[in-house]
Amino acid sequence: MIQLFRYAIGVLVLSSCTLGNLSAQNSQVFSDEVFADYIRSVKFHVEGIPLSAPLIDLNSNTRLVLTFDDLQGDGKDYKYSIHHCNADWTPSNLAEMEYLVSFQEEYINDYEFSFNTRTNFTNYLLALPNRDIGWTKSGNYILKVFDVTDDRFLVFTRRFMVVETGFKVMGRVINPRDVSLTQTHQEIDFFVGHKGIDIRNPQTEVYASVLQNGRWDNAIIGLPPRFSRGEELNFDYQNRVVFPAGKEFRFLDIRTLNSKAEKIERIDRLVTHFEVRVRPEPDRETAPYLFEQDINGKFVIQTFDAQDQDLAADYADVFFQLKSSVNFSDHDVYIIGGFTDWLPMPWAKMAYNPAVSGYVGKVRMKQGFYNYAYGLVPSNGGPVDYAEFEGNWYETENDYLILAYYRPFGERYDRLMGAAVINSND
């Protein structure tokens, strides 16, 4: 397997926590989510760094790049708009003219049709900021993409962050103080330096969010400093900033459809599409820890079968099989990862097949390299449980993104003043 480089985590449903000093007048919380099943392979990252988080400096020339495919294969009219958010991803109180320059919304004009593929699709590209739309404030933003061909239909949303460089964030991953968690969890301690910035009331003006591998569904948000000393804020909580460690992610390599990569049992080349069958996979809950280089749940679009990575990378129906002696009657099983926005998507749901003593599922995926895990979800709704099929091991390599926000008394929005990525193996 060709080794893939790892960079800062990508982001990816937000917990229902609400920051105490933020307005609760609007209960709408934005997230990364796709609302049209014909939209696939949405990628949003720093230009040239496909595994990076959508996080850029306010005063740099860096751009973010959004790409996605429309599997209906026609040329639709898509528009996008950008909205400023509070640190908890609720809409901020700023008017658009206070944080945007130029237009408030615009068309996505850069699109091309696939070629030499069995699955027809249209690939769209957008770079931000651009000559039509830019921003003037730091903080959280939500990007909305609408299909305006027939009606104004919201097809997907994407978070991104614009950061100032006023704070210096430093942290480390340690074993939890709670001895019952030392073999299965990881704890994060961190500090925020604010040299030259006079913060009068740190406990109400500064707060932080911590993400594991780009996931907002289990993020810890609205965390005030534990105490301050000089120009440093201490977030050294005991048994509070703690995450299940998980295990190294499972991987799927379908960068070529001309030969079988590791874990691939069979590739069928049909007239209309490709079918890929993954070898049956075991339940790893009680399996011993084994280090394997992964990309922490993310995915990259790439093909070895053609030169054009976006337009000539084909789609395949990928068949998964998870061995399980138990058919969970009150839970559902999903294939989950960055490619599903860490959500249990209907098209990634599995079904129990007693003939193979396990769960089976089919997902249409574009050529590339994917990380994923099997998640158990209560049938009546609830958080995803990864421990049932994957287990937790404290030695697992994970990325943690720390975001530090500042809203001084009288200010009307949350400034993102610092960010850092720390790794559990550092």
CORPELIN-V105525 format. One line per field, one symbol per residue. phi: phi as a letter, one per 30 degrees, with the letter a starting at -180 (. if undefined). burial: + if it has 9 or more other C-alpha atoms within 8 Angstrom, else -. A space follows every 10 residues. Layout:
phi = ???
burial = ???
//
This chain:
phi = .ddcdbbedd ca.edddbdd ccdcdcddcd bdaccbdccb hdbbadeibd cdddbbddcc cdbcbcbacc ddiccdcccb bbbdbddcid eddddeddbc ciddaadccc bbcdbhcdcd acccbbcbdb dcbbbbbdkd bcccccccdc adcdcabbda bccdcdcccb aacbdedddd cdcbbbccca bbcbeicdcd bedccbabbb cchiccdcdc bicdddabbi cbcccddcic cbbedibedd bbcbdbccad deicdabccd dcacbbcdee cddcecdddb dbdbchidbb cabccadddc ccdccbdccc bcdadccddc bccbcbaedc iicddedcdc bdbddchacb abbdbdelbb cabcccbedc jkddccddcc ibbddedbcb cccccbbdej dcacddcaaa cccdcd
burial = -------+++ +++++---+- --------++ ++-+----++ +++++++--+ ++++++++-- --++++++++ +-+---++++ ++++++++++ ++-+-+--++ +--+++-+-- +-++--++++ +++++++++- --++-+-+++ ++++++++-- ---+++++++ ++++-++++- ++++++---- ++-+++++++ ++++------ -++-++++++ ++++++++++ ++-+++-+-- ++++++--+- ++--+++++- +++++++--+ ---++-+--- --+++++++- --+-+----- ---+++++++ +++-+---++ ++++++++++ ++++------ ++++++++++ ++-++--+++ +++---++++ +++-++++++ ++++++++-- ---+-+++++ ++++-+++++ +++++++--- --++++++++ ++++--
//
